[in-house]
Amino acid sequence: MTSIQSKQVDIPRPASELYSFLQDMHNFQQLLPQDRISDWKSDGKSCSFKVQGAATIGLELDGGTPNSLVRMKSTDRSPFAFTLNVHLDEKEGATTAYQLFEADLNPFIKMMVEKPLKNLFDHIADKMVALHT
């Protein structure tokens, strides 16, 4: 199992606000690097987009725990199965957040995608801060 964790960020907002934002997949587009994403589609519960120089990614909400965990999983539009969980931990009105990606990847695919995915998840973490500060 391959696990990739984003950096942890502190966001000066309650976890309930971030959880609500992440429960609408239309909002996920705001977190992505706009210069590397095309063909965005969303119905609110799922989304898909093409990553420049890479594959089309499909993502859908898959439950979670209100105000502490947003679970997402790949759809059949993705080149491999994965989960992406956003962890939220609120203390005194501010929230620490990070993402955890998990997938069964063969060593060759892992070598190709590990660094770009880590960079993507760190970008998403930074955008969560920028959009909620």
C-alpha positions as CSV (number, residue, x, y, z in Angstrom):
1,M,0.0,0.0,0.0
2,T,1.3,3.4,-1.0
3,S,0.5,6.3,1.4
4,I,1.2,9.9,0.6
5,Q,0.5,12.6,3.2
6,S,0.3,16.3,2.5
7,K,1.8,18.8,4.8
8,Q,-0.3,19.8,7.7
9,V,-1.8,23.4,7.6
10,D,-3.5,25.5,10.2
11,I,-6.6,27.3,9.0
12,P,-8.2,30.0,11.1
13,R,-11.7,28.6,10.6
14,P,-13.9,26.1,12.5
15,A,-13.8,22.5,11.2
16,S,-17.5,22.6,10.4
17,E,-17.0,25.4,7.8
18,L,-14.2,23.4,6.1
19,Y,-16.2,20.2,6.2
20,S,-19.1,21.9,4.6
21,F,-16.9,23.4,1.9
22,L,-15.3,20.0,1.1
23,Q,-18.7,18.2,1.0
24,D,-19.6,20.1,-2.2
25,M,-17.3,18.8,-4.9
26,H,-18.0,21.9,-7.0
27,N,-15.6,23.6,-4.5
28,F,-12.8,21.1,-5.2
29,Q,-11.9,22.9,-8.4
30,Q,-10.8,26.0,-6.4
31,L,-8.2,23.9,-4.6
32,L,-6.5,22.6,-7.8
33,P,-3.6,24.2,-9.7
34,Q,-5.6,25.9,-12.5
35,D,-2.7,26.0,-14.9
36,R,-2.4,22.2,-14.9
37,I,-6.1,21.2,-14.9
38,S,-8.6,21.0,-17.8
39,D,-11.9,19.4,-18.7
40,W,-13.4,20.0,-15.2
41,K,-16.8,18.4,-14.5
42,S,-18.7,18.2,-11.2
43,D,-22.2,17.2,-10.1
44,G,-21.6,18.2,-6.5
45,K,-21.0,14.7,-5.2
46,S,-18.3,13.8,-7.7
47,C,-15.9,15.4,-10.1
48,S,-13.4,14.6,-12.8
49,F,-10.6,16.5,-14.4
50,K,-7.6,16.0,-16.7
51,V,-4.2,16.7,-15.2
52,Q,-1.8,18.2,-17.8
53,G,0.6,15.6,-19.2
54,A,-1.2,12.9,-17.2
55,A,-4.5,11.0,-16.9
56,T,-8.1,12.0,-16.2
57,I,-8.9,11.7,-12.5
58,G,-12.4,10.9,-11.1
59,L,-13.2,11.5,-7.5
60,E,-16.4,11.1,-5.5
61,L,-17.4,11.6,-1.9
62,D,-17.4,8.4,0.1
63,G,-18.7,9.3,3.6
64,G,-16.6,10.4,6.5
65,T,-17.2,11.9,9.9
66,P,-18.8,15.3,10.2
67,N,-16.3,18.0,11.0
68,S,-13.3,15.7,11.3
69,L,-13.0,13.5,8.2
70,V,-13.9,13.8,4.5
71,R,-13.6,10.6,2.6
72,M,-13.2,10.5,-1.1
73,K,-12.4,7.7,-3.5
74,S,-11.5,7.3,-7.1
75,T,-14.1,6.6,-9.8
76,D,-13.8,4.4,-12.8
77,R,-12.4,7.4,-14.7
78,S,-9.2,7.2,-12.8
79,P,-6.2,5.1,-14.0
80,F,-6.0,3.2,-10.6
81,A,-8.1,2.9,-7.5
82,F,-7.3,5.1,-4.5
83,T,-8.8,6.9,-1.5
84,L,-8.1,10.5,-0.5
85,N,-9.1,11.4,3.1
86,V,-9.0,15.0,4.4
87,H,-8.4,15.0,8.2
88,L,-9.7,18.0,10.2
89,D,-8.8,18.7,13.8
90,E,-10.3,21.8,15.4
91,K,-8.8,23.4,18.5
92,E,-10.1,26.8,19.8
93,G,-11.8,27.8,16.6
94,A,-8.9,27.0,14.3
95,T,-8.4,23.8,12.3
96,T,-5.4,21.7,11.4
97,A,-5.9,19.9,8.1
98,Y,-4.0,17.4,6.0
99,Q,-4.8,14.9,3.3
100,L,-3.9,11.2,3.2
101,F,-3.8,9.4,-0.2
102,E,-3.7,5.6,-0.2
103,A,-3.5,3.2,-3.2
104,D,-2.1,-0.1,-4.2
105,L,0.5,0.9,-6.8
106,N,3.1,-1.2,-8.4
107,P,6.7,0.0,-7.9
108,F,7.0,1.6,-11.4
109,I,3.7,3.6,-11.1
110,K,4.6,4.6,-7.6
111,M,8.0,5.9,-8.8
112,M,6.3,8.0,-11.5
113,V,3.4,9.5,-9.4
114,E,4.7,9.8,-5.9
115,K,6.4,13.2,-6.2
116,P,3.8,14.9,-8.5
117,L,1.0,13.7,-6.1
118,K,2.8,15.0,-3.0
119,N,3.2,18.3,-4.8
120,L,-0.5,18.3,-5.7
121,F,-1.6,17.5,-2.2
122,D,0.6,20.2,-0.7
123,H,-0.8,22.7,-3.2
124,I,-4.4,21.7,-2.1
125,A,-3.4,22.2,1.5
126,D,-2.0,25.7,0.7
127,K,-5.1,26.6,-1.2
128,M,-7.3,25.5,1.7
129,V,-5.5,28.1,3.8
130,A,-5.6,30.8,1.2
131,L,-9.3,30.4,0.6
132,H,-10.2,30.4,4.3
133,T,-8.0,33.1,5.7
